[in-house]
């Protein structure tokens, strides 16, 4: 099932040009695939000195993970409030870039994320950012779920 940018913005805190994803291409309980063209936008808020470095690919992956969390939460809503748990990126590891920049990638970005472990409070994802057959970035990310109730004020 494809979901568009309107759906994504309604389910992530990222709005306007900070919402980096254009659509969900596919998903299931363990994985998600999203498409984006925003890496070519001159007003991409992650650009620095007119460039979009490859490290910004981690944010694309994080937003894909957030969308995945929202989709899974919609299938299995929290019993108390029905509101999906807030998620925060806790760490990234094993990040391996294959290019220096994203803004000069001509094709659409495809972000794939797979939830490889987790429980009600955490999730571990492996992610990959590609354009066509070209691999751009890979890594793993840990997410803390419902961090609002766990972090000190």
VENMO-V38760 format. One record per backbone hydrogen bond with DSSP energy under -1.0 kcal/mol. CO is the residue of the C=O (numbers start at 1). NH is the residue of the N-H. If there is no record, write none. Layout:
BEGIN
co: <CO CO>
nh: <NH NH>
END
This chain:
BEGIN
co: <3 4 5 6 8 15 16 23 24 26 30 31 32 33 33 34 35 35 36 37 38 41 44 48 51 52 53 54 55 56 57 58 59 60 61 62 63 64 65 66 67 68 69 70 71 72 78 86 86 88 91 93 96 100 102 109 110 111 112 113 114 117 121 122 123 124 124 125 126 127 128 129 129 130 131 134 136 137 138 139 140 141 142 142 143 144 146 147 147>
nh: <24 8 9 10 11 18 19 35 3 33 115 28 113 25 26 111 22 23 109 40 41 44 47 51 48 102 56 57 58 60 61 62 63 64 65 66 67 68 69 70 71 72 73 74 75 76 82 146 147 144 142 140 138 54 105 36 130 34 128 32 126 124 145 119 143 116 117 141 114 139 112 136 137 110 134 131 98 129 96 127 93 125 90 91 123 88 149 150 151>
END
